[in-house]
Amino acid sequence: VARRSGTGSGSASTANASSIAVLPFVDLSPDRANTFLGDGIAETLINALANVNGLQVTARTSAFSFRDKATDIKEIGRQLGVATVLEGSVQRAGDRLRVTAQLIKTSDGLHLWSQNFDRAAADIFAVQDEVSRAVVSALKLTLATPRDSSGTVGGTRNAQAYEAYLLGRFHWNLRTVEGMVHATTAFKRAVALDSAYALAWTGLADTYALSIPSEYGQPGVNRDSILTLGEAAARRAITLAPQLGEAQASLGELLEHRKRYAESVAAFEQAVRLSPAYATGHQWYAYALQGQGRWDEALKEMEIAHRLEPLSHVITLSVAILHEGADRFADASPLFAQGLTQAPDAWYAWGAFVGQQLALGQVDSAAAALRRYHAGITGDTAGAVRRERMLRDPASRDALIEEMMQAKEYMNAIVVARWLRSDDVVIALLTRMHDEGLGPTPWIGLLTVLGPKLRADARVRAQLEKLGGPPLAKATAGG
């Protein structure tokens, strides 16, 4: 699986010598049916190596962004700021497993260590442990004693349960409706095989949290019922592994959905304290703070997540949107550029980018972003082009706002009204939202598009209170 060493200039040669990125292990099976296993091996090694004192380990999303890309090792080192890369492959035949692994210097492509492992599939924990120790030995560091056989808090010694967990995480990370259905099945199998497997209970809780209609709604799911099941799964994980910050983050997300806001924040505080390197914990905590109008605190947490996962387009764009919601448009611009380059089909970001461009007086660019947003979310290309023209033409903007209101696209209407009409028009739209019975489903987005000035307006806050979202913090310069 070796890559070219490359000749481009970058920061790999100046990176901390004790720094590493673990790439997803390539699935060499003819039917590519074991991609989840290669991902899982890499993710487990990331977690195990994160326990090594003095070793800087790139987080999962950033390392996995190079999947299936013919990027040379030097360029990977430059983008991730690491001196070494661990890559490998996995191939399964019946109950046998062949794993290859190699540790490579990003400055010159030199192999520091490589080895093949031909083992029974049940020996996967031993293989992972051997790889971890070999990497640490090659880097002349000291490996902390693993806390259990999988190298993480809340793990398992049951190879079949572990494999089911890896399959669940693979599907969960796809972030699709079908993925959530398959993840639910896999995590349920994992906890059936090992009822004390805290990480699997956490995975199940995460899946339930993202299976509600406002997320990646599973067909036939009742919101209240699945959130109740999710909370029970998260609390089971916490009982089994009280030091597992990931479980606290799962609980925080579920409590946020259940509108138990104070309990949610408390759970997130625990999550980031127990697992400060878990980017998703900081990310979800930031959303909870954002929903309460605690903008500066939310931005601080999201920036921590961004430092941990610099190549996660969702986190990059979330930082951009937080800057936009604080009217820090110059700070938002390069982050929008980065995130939309990483994920040009991220329709939600194009929606936020409309306001960003209107704030900067770039109406034509905003209109083009509106077209991208509308086409992405509806698939209606002709309608998207028509809306682009309506936004460009001052004479048709009132009609565009009314069309958006009729379609219950309140946030888009408020964006146009805020920048091209007046505060009074925005307040009138908020009043219509209440009168027409819109709940706080797009709450975070709504607070973002209003900006700090309108969020601090007593008339706006009164309308927001009627809409039934979380109690807003006292207005500050950022919030």
VEXBALO-471098 format. One record per residue (C-alpha): x, y, z. Coordinates in steps of 0.5 Angstrom, whole numbers, padded with zeros to 4 digits. Layout:
// VEXBALO-471098
> c1/c2/c3
> X/Y/Z
...
END
This chain:
// VEXBALO-471098
> c1/c2/c3
> 0000/0000/0000
> 0006/0004/0000
> 0005/0011/-0003
> 0010/0016/-0007
> 0015/0020/-0003
> 0013/0026/-0007
> 0018/0032/-0008
> 0013/0038/-0006
> 0015/0043/-0001
> 0011/0043/0006
> 0012/0043/0013
> 0013/0035/0014
> 0020/0036/0015
> 0019/0041/0021
> 0013/0037/0024
> 0014/0035/0031
> 0018/0028/0030
> 0014/0025/0035
> 0007/0026/0031
> 0003/0021/0027
> -0003/0020/0022
> -0006/0013/0022
> -0009/0012/0015
> -0015/0008/0014
> -0013/0001/0013
> -0014/-0001/0005
> -0019/-0007/0004
> -0016/-0012/-0001
> -0022/-0017/-0001
> -0025/-0018/-0008
> -0031/-0015/-0006
> -0029/-0010/-0001
> -0034/-0013/0004
> -0029/-0011/0010
> -0028/-0004/0009
> -0031/-0003/0016
> -0025/-0007/0019
> -0020/-0003/0016
> -0023/0003/0018
> -0024/0000/0025
> -0017/-0003/0026
> -0014/0004/0024
> -0019/0008/0029
> -0017/0003/0035
> -0010/0004/0033
> -0011/0012/0034
> -0014/0011/0040
> -0009/0007/0043
> -0003/0011/0040
> -0006/0017/0043
> -0005/0014/0050
> 0003/0015/0049
> 0006/0021/0052
> 0009/0025/0048
> 0006/0023/0041
> 0002/0027/0037
> -0004/0023/0034
> -0008/0026/0028
> -0015/0025/0029
> -0020/0020/0025
> -0023/0025/0021
> -0017/0029/0018
> -0013/0022/0017
> -0019/0019/0014
> -0020/0025/0009
> -0014/0022/0005
> -0018/0015/0004
> -0018/0013/-0004
> -0014/0019/-0006
> -0007/0018/-0009
> -0004/0023/-0005
> 0004/0022/-0004
> 0007/0022/0003
> 0010/0028/0004
> 0004/0032/0002
> 0000/0028/0007
> 0005/0030/0012
> 0005/0037/0010
> -0003/0038/0010
> -0003/0034/0017
> 0003/0037/0020
> 0006/0030/0022
> 0013/0027/0021
> 0010/0020/0020
> 0005/0016/0017
> 0002/0009/0019
> -0002/0006/0013
> -0003/-0002/0012
> -0008/-0006/0009
> -0013/-0012/0011
> -0015/-0018/0008
> -0020/-0023/0010
> -0021/-0031/0008
> -0026/-0034/0013
> -0023/-0034/0020
> -0016/-0032/0018
> -0014/-0025/0017
> -0008/-0022/0014
> -0006/-0015/0016
> 0000/-0011/0014
> 0003/-0005/0017
> 0008/0000/0015
> 0011/0006/0019
> 0013/0012/0014
> 0017/0018/0015
> 0014/0024/0011
> 0020/0028/0010
> 0023/0023/0005
> 0019/0016/0005
> 0023/0012/0009
> 0020/0006/0012
> 0022/0006/0019
> 0018/-0001/0020
> 0014/-0006/0017
> 0011/-0013/0018
> 0005/-0018/0016
> 0001/-0021/0020
> -0003/-0028/0019
> -0007/-0029/0024
> -0014/-0032/0026
> -0019/-0027/0026
> -0020/-0028/0034
> -0013/-0025/0035
> -0015/-0018/0032
> -0013/-0015/0039
> -0006/-0018/0039
> -0005/-0016/0032
> -0007/-0009/0034
> -0003/-0009/0040
> 0003/-0011/0037
> 0003/-0006/0031
> 0002/-0001/0037
> 0008/-0003/0041
> 0012/-0003/0034
> 0010/0004/0032
> 0012/0006/0039
> 0019/0002/0039
> 0021/0005/0032
> 0019/0012/0035
> 0023/0011/0041
> 0017/0013/0046
> 0014/0009/0051
> 0007/0006/0051
> 0002/0007/0057
> -0001/0000/0059
> -0007/-0001/0055
> -0013/0000/0060
> -0016/-0006/0056
> -0015/-0011/0051
> -0018/-0006/0045
> -0014/0000/0048
> -0019/0004/0050
> -0024/0006/0056
> -0030/0002/0055
> -0028/-0004/0050
> -0029/-0011/0050
> -0025/-0018/0050
> -0030/-0021/0045
> -0028/-0021/0038
> -0035/-0022/0035
> -0038/-0016/0039
> -0032/-0012/0037
> -0033/-0013/0030
> -0040/-0011/0030
> -0038/-0005/0033
> -0033/-0003/0028
> -0039/-0005/0023
> -0044/0000/0027
> -0039/0006/0027
> -0037/0005/0019
> -0045/0006/0018
> -0046/0011/0023
> -0040/0015/0020
> -0043/0015/0013
> -0049/0020/0016
> -0054/0017/0011
> -0061/0015/0013
> -0059/0008/0011
> -0053/0008/0015
> -0057/0009/0021
> -0061/0003/0020
> -0055/-0001/0019
> -0051/0002/0025
> -0057/0001/0029
> -0057/-0007/0027
> -0050/-0007/0028
> -0049/-0004/0035
> -0055/-0008/0038
> -0051/-0014/0036
> -0045/-0012/0039
> -0049/-0011/0046
> -0052/-0017/0045
> -0046/-0021/0045
> -0043/-0017/0050
> -0048/-0013/0055
> -0042/-0010/0058
> -0039/-0006/0052
> -0039/0001/0054
> -0037/0004/0047
> -0042/-0001/0043
> -0048/0002/0048
> -0045/0009/0046
> -0045/0008/0039
> -0052/0006/0040
> -0054/0012/0043
> -0051/0016/0038
> -0055/0012/0033
> -0061/0014/0036
> -0059/0021/0037
> -0058/0022/0029
> -0064/0018/0027
> -0070/0023/0029
> -0073/0026/0023
> -0070/0033/0024
> -0063/0029/0023
> -0062/0023/0019
> -0069/0020/0020
> -0070/0013/0020
> -0077/0011/0017
> -0082/0010/0022
> -0079/0013/0028
> -0082/0016/0034
> -0078/0022/0036
> -0080/0021/0043
> -0079/0014/0044
> -0072/0013/0040
> -0070/0019/0044
> -0072/0015/0051
> -0068/0009/0048
> -0062/0013/0046
> -0062/0016/0053
> -0062/0010/0057
> -0057/0007/0052
> -0052/0013/0054
> -0053/0012/0061
> -0052/0005/0061
> -0045/0006/0058
> -0044/0011/0063
> -0045/0006/0068
> -0041/0001/0065
> -0035/0006/0064
> -0036/0013/0068
> -0029/0016/0065
> -0032/0015/0058
> -0033/0022/0056
> -0036/0020/0049
> -0042/0017/0053
> -0043/0024/0056
> -0043/0027/0050
> -0048/0022/0047
> -0052/0024/0053
> -0051/0031/0052
> -0054/0031/0045
> -0060/0027/0047
> -0062/0031/0053
> -0061/0037/0048
> -0066/0034/0043
> -0070/0033/0049
> -0070/0040/0051
> -0067/0039/0058
> -0062/0044/0056
> -0059/0045/0063
> -0057/0037/0064
> -0055/0037/0057
> -0050/0043/0058
> -0047/0039/0064
> -0046/0033/0061
> -0042/0036/0055
> -0038/0039/0061
> -0036/0032/0063
> -0035/0030/0056
> -0030/0035/0054
> -0027/0034/0061
> -0026/0027/0061
> -0024/0026/0053
> -0021/0033/0051
> -0019/0030/0045
> -0026/0028/0043
> -0027/0033/0037
> -0035/0031/0037
> -0036/0032/0044
> -0033/0040/0043
> -0037/0040/0037
> -0044/0038/0040
> -0042/0042/0046
> -0041/0048/0041
> -0048/0047/0038
> -0052/0047/0045
> -0048/0053/0047
> -0050/0056/0040
> -0057/0055/0041
> -0057/0058/0048
> -0054/0065/0045
> -0048/0063/0048
> -0044/0065/0042
> -0037/0067/0045
> -0037/0060/0049
> -0039/0056/0043
> -0034/0059/0038
> -0029/0057/0043
> -0031/0050/0043
> -0032/0049/0036
> -0025/0052/0035
> -0022/0047/0039
> -0026/0042/0035
> -0023/0045/0029
> -0016/0044/0032
> -0017/0037/0033
> -0020/0036/0027
> -0018/0041/0022
> -0020/0037/0015
> -0027/0036/0018
> -0031/0040/0013
> -0037/0040/0018
> -0033/0043/0023
> -0029/0048/0019
> -0036/0050/0016
> -0039/0050/0023
> -0033/0055/0025
> -0035/0059/0019
> -0042/0059/0021
> -0041/0061/0028
> -0036/0067/0026
> -0042/0069/0021
> -0047/0069/0027
> -0043/0074/0031
> -0042/0079/0025
> -0035/0077/0024
> -0035/0076/0016
> -0028/0077/0015
> -0026/0071/0020
> -0031/0067/0016
> -0029/0068/0009
> -0023/0063/0009
> -0027/0058/0013
> -0032/0058/0008
> -0027/0058/0002
> -0024/0052/0006
> -0030/0048/0008
> -0034/0049/0001
> -0027/0046/-0003
> -0027/0040/0002
> -0035/0039/0001
> -0038/0043/-0005
> -0044/0039/-0005
> -0045/0041/0003
> -0052/0045/0001
> -0053/0047/0008
> -0046/0051/0008
> -0049/0054/0001
> -0055/0057/0005
> -0051/0060/0010
> -0046/0063/0005
> -0052/0067/0002
> -0052/0071/0008
> -0044/0072/0009
> -0044/0074/0002
> -0050/0079/0003
> -0047/0082/0009
> -0041/0084/0005
> -0045/0087/-0001
> -0044/0081/-0006
> -0051/0080/-0008
> -0049/0077/-0015
> -0045/0072/-0011
> -0050/0071/-0006
> -0055/0069/-0011
> -0051/0064/-0014
> -0050/0061/-0007
> -0058/0061/-0007
> -0058/0057/-0013
> -0053/0052/-0011
> -0057/0051/-0004
> -0064/0051/-0007
> -0062/0046/-0012
> -0058/0042/-0007
> -0064/0041/-0002
> -0069/0040/-0007
> -0066/0038/-0014
> -0070/0043/-0017
> -0065/0046/-0022
> -0070/0051/-0026
> -0073/0053/-0019
> -0066/0055/-0017
> -0064/0059/-0023
> -0071/0063/-0022
> -0069/0064/-0015
> -0062/0066/-0017
> -0065/0071/-0022
> -0070/0074/-0017
> -0065/0075/-0012
> -0061/0079/-0017
> -0066/0084/-0019
> -0068/0089/-0013
> -0075/0089/-0016
> -0077/0082/-0015
> -0074/0081/-0008
> -0080/0082/-0004
> -0083/0077/-0008
> -0078/0072/-0007
> -0078/0073/0001
> -0086/0072/0000
> -0085/0066/-0004
> -0080/0063/0002
> -0085/0065/0007
> -0090/0061/0003
> -0085/0055/0003
> -0084/0055/0010
> -0076/0057/0009
> -0076/0062/0014
> -0069/0063/0015
> -0068/0064/0008
> -0073/0069/0008
> -0070/0073/0014
> -0063/0073/0011
> -0066/0077/0005
> -0070/0081/0009
> -0064/0083/0014
> -0059/0085/0009
> -0064/0088/0003
> -0070/0090/0007
> -0070/0092/0015
> -0070/0090/0022
> -0078/0091/0022
> -0079/0087/0016
> -0075/0081/0020
> -0079/0082/0026
> -0085/0082/0022
> -0083/0075/0019
> -0081/0072/0026
> -0089/0074/0028
> -0091/0070/0022
> -0087/0064/0024
> -0090/0064/0031
> -0097/0065/0028
> -0097/0060/0023
> -0094/0055/0028
> -0087/0054/0027
> -0083/0051/0032
> -0076/0052/0034
> -0073/0046/0029
> -0068/0050/0026
> -0067/0054/0032
> -0059/0055/0031
> -0060/0057/0024
> -0065/0062/0026
> -0060/0065/0031
> -0055/0065/0027
> -0058/0069/0021
> -0061/0074/0026
> -0054/0076/0028
> -0052/0079/0035
> -0055/0086/0034
> -0062/0083/0032
> -0061/0077/0038
> -0060/0083/0043
> -0067/0087/0041
> -0072/0086/0046
> -0077/0085/0040
> -0074/0080/0037
> -0072/0076/0044
> -0080/0077/0045
> -0081/0073/0039
> -0076/0068/0040
> -0079/0066/0047
> -0086/0065/0044
> -0083/0060/0039
> -0080/0056/0045
> -0073/0055/0044
> -0068/0055/0049
> -0068/0061/0054
> -0063/0065/0051
> -0057/0068/0055
> -0056/0075/0056
> -0054/0079/0050
> -0046/0080/0049
> -0042/0083/0044
> -0041/0076/0041
> -0048/0073/0042
END
